[in-house]
Amino acid sequence: MEYHKTTVKPFSAQITLGLEKGYTQEVIQKKQILQFIQTYQKELFINKNIAISASVSHCDIVFSGQIEPHLKLNFINYPKFPLEEKHLKETINNLTKALMQEFLQNRVVVEYLDETVMFEITNEIDPRIN
């Protein structure tokens, strides 16, 4: 059997998204987020011929009195559908802002290999943080 090897420059991004709407403690279901991401991906592919896939896993953010369930959305530059880094970042940043708007997130962090970006709507913080 013959294998074909394709490589791209390493790229990694991770969005950490809270599973509560705002600071209400109202739970967002993982299924809702996955459906939103799939719709977003489909529109990207149809309208811009951009294909991004996400690996999704659960985690908890623990900070000074607050324990909040989150999802980590991980992205790579998939060699089957490679993109320039600036286009990947732009696409992931736009997805982050769309997720924030859809699921009422005040603040979301995106980790890249070369920088950590925080998108924030207001300076407000969770009242559970003390």
C-alpha positions in Angstrom: 0.0 0.0 0.0 1.3 3.4 -0.9 0.7 6.5 1.3 0.8 10.1 0.2 2.1 12.5 2.7 0.9 16.1 2.9 2.3 18.6 5.3 1.5 22.2 6.3 3.1 24.7 8.7 2.0 24.0 12.3 -1.1 25.9 13.3 -3.2 25.6 16.4 -6.1 27.6 17.9 -8.3 26.9 20.9 -11.5 28.7 21.8 -12.7 28.3 25.4 -16.4 28.9 25.5 -18.6 29.0 28.6 -21.6 26.9 28.9 -23.7 29.5 30.7 -25.6 32.3 29.1 -24.1 35.6 30.4 -23.8 35.5 34.2 -27.3 33.9 34.6 -26.1 30.3 35.3 -28.6 29.3 32.6 -27.0 26.2 31.0 -26.2 26.0 27.3 -26.4 22.5 25.9 -23.4 21.2 24.1 -25.8 20.0 21.3 -26.8 23.7 20.7 -23.2 24.8 20.2 -22.4 21.8 17.9 -25.4 22.6 15.8 -24.4 26.3 15.6 -20.9 25.3 14.6 -22.1 22.9 11.9 -24.3 25.5 10.4 -21.5 28.1 10.5 -19.1 25.6 8.9 -21.6 24.8 6.1 -22.2 28.5 5.3 -18.4 29.1 5.2 -17.9 26.2 2.8 -20.7 27.2 0.5 -20.1 30.9 0.5 -16.3 31.2 0.8 -15.0 27.7 0.0 -13.4 27.6 3.5 -13.3 24.3 5.4 -12.5 24.3 9.1 -13.1 21.4 11.5 -13.2 21.5 15.2 -12.3 19.1 17.9 -14.6 19.7 20.9 -14.1 18.6 24.5 -15.4 19.5 27.9 -13.5 21.3 30.7 -14.2 23.4 33.7 -12.8 26.8 34.4 -12.1 27.3 38.1 -11.4 30.8 39.3 -11.8 32.4 42.7 -15.2 31.1 43.7 -16.4 30.4 40.2 -16.5 26.9 38.6 -18.1 27.0 35.2 -18.3 24.3 32.6 -16.8 25.1 29.2 -16.1 23.6 25.9 -12.7 23.8 24.3 -12.9 24.1 20.5 -9.6 23.1 18.9 -8.5 23.9 15.4 -5.6 23.0 13.2 -4.6 23.8 9.6 -6.0 20.6 8.2 -3.7 19.6 5.3 -6.7 18.4 3.1 -8.1 22.0 3.1 -5.1 24.2 3.9 -5.5 27.9 4.5 -3.0 30.8 5.1 -2.5 31.5 8.8 -4.0 35.0 8.5 -7.2 33.5 6.9 -7.4 30.8 9.6 -7.1 33.4 12.4 -9.7 35.7 10.7 -12.1 32.8 10.3 -11.6 31.6 13.9 -11.9 35.1 15.3 -15.2 35.6 13.4 -16.5 32.3 14.6 -15.6 33.3 18.2 -17.6 36.6 17.9 -20.5 34.7 16.3 -20.5 32.2 19.2 -20.4 35.1 21.7 -23.4 36.8 20.2 -25.4 33.6 19.8 -24.8 32.3 23.3 -24.5 35.6 25.2 -20.9 35.4 26.2 -19.3 38.5 27.5 -15.7 37.4 27.2 -14.0 34.6 25.3 -10.4 33.7 24.9 -8.7 32.3 21.8 -5.3 30.8 22.2 -3.0 30.7 19.2 0.6 29.4 19.0 1.9 33.0 18.9 -0.7 35.0 20.9 -3.6 34.8 23.2 -6.6 36.9 22.2 -9.5 38.0 24.5 -12.7 39.3 23.0 -14.7 41.2 25.5 -18.0 43.1 25.3 -18.0 44.8 28.7 -15.7 44.9 31.8 -18.4 43.1 33.8 -17.3 39.9 35.6 -19.2 37.0 37.0 -20.6 37.9 40.4 -19.5 34.5 41.8 -15.9 35.6 41.5 -14.7 36.9 44.8 
